[in-house]
Amino acid sequence: MADKNYAFYIHGAEEQMCSGYLYKSPPENQFKTQKSWKRRFFVLLKYSNSTCQLKYYKNEEMKKPLGDIDLTKITLMFLNPEMDKKWNWIQTHFRCSPSCVMFIRVPERDFFFIGENSWEMDKWFTALFDILNNRPHRLLDPKTFGLNRHIMELPQSENEEKVEWDHNELPSHVTHDPIYVSPEKFKSNQN
């Protein structure tokens, strides 16, 4: 685990939001071989222009990033992926609690991350959730495809009149909306 008093300054980053070791799932075609799951040192960085990056390294020395996950492309993120079809395999091979596992989906692939304990995964989820919830989101609809708009802005109709819709429900013309499920909200929706 990274020392909490140690600050990393990487390529112009102003602030390190979170860091530590996590097991990262491999691509789909290698998913069911335990050796293909790698323990990597992850760093969530915030830059001066308010952009953030999630990079991963072989270890804490952070000589060269092995890769990164584009936070702007995350469409689904949640803890406790017990309902996922791959959960049984993860549980059988890693013998971890569901609260130690986080799921992230980007268009290119799905990621599972396994932490040492539930506290660590809560820390990662909270840091990512705060970043993702406070950024402009792209709503994809046929009339405005490609335009950036903050998630709280209501979409405009063809007549330029405001379209009323509940923020908890998407209008029928929206084909995609990022979903970040906080554990508290998820539990309250289950009841």
Rosetta blueprint (number, residue, H / E / L):
1 M L
2 A L
3 D L
4 K L
5 N L
6 Y L
7 A L
8 F L
9 Y L
10 I L
11 H L
12 G L
13 A E
14 E E
15 E E
16 Q E
17 M E
18 C E
19 S E
20 G E
21 Y E
22 L E
23 Y E
24 K E
25 S L
26 P L
27 P L
28 E H
29 N H
30 Q H
31 F L
32 K L
33 T L
34 Q H
35 K H
36 S H
37 W L
38 K E
39 R E
40 R E
41 F E
42 F E
43 V E
44 L E
45 L E
46 K E
47 Y E
48 S L
49 N L
50 S L
51 T L
52 C E
53 Q E
54 L E
55 K E
56 Y E
57 Y E
58 K L
59 N L
60 E L
61 E L
62 M L
63 K L
64 K L
65 P L
66 L L
67 G E
68 D E
69 I E
70 D L
71 L H
72 T H
73 K H
74 I L
75 T L
76 L E
77 M E
78 F E
79 L E
80 N L
81 P L
82 E L
83 M L
84 D L
85 K L
86 K L
87 W H
88 N H
89 W H
90 I H
91 Q H
92 T H
93 H H
94 F H
95 R L
96 C L
97 S L
98 P H
99 S H
100 C H
101 V E
102 M E
103 F E
104 I E
105 R E
106 V E
107 P L
108 E L
109 R E
110 D E
111 F E
112 F E
113 F E
114 I E
115 G L
116 E L
117 N L
118 S H
119 W H
120 E H
121 M H
122 D H
123 K H
124 W H
125 F H
126 T H
127 A H
128 L H
129 F H
130 D H
131 I H
132 L H
133 N H
134 N L
135 R L
136 P L
137 H E
138 R L
139 L L
140 L L
141 D L
142 P L
143 K L
144 T L
145 F L
146 G L
147 L L
148 N L
149 R E
150 H L
151 I L
152 M L
153 E L
154 L L
155 P L
156 Q E
157 S L
158 E L
159 N L
160 E L
161 E L
162 K E
163 V L
164 E L
165 W L
166 D L
167 H L
168 N L
169 E L
170 L L
171 P L
172 S L
173 H L
174 V L
175 T L
176 H L
177 D L
178 P L
179 I E
180 Y E
181 V L
182 S L
183 P H
184 E H
185 K H
186 F H
187 K H
188 S H
189 N H
190 Q H
191 N L
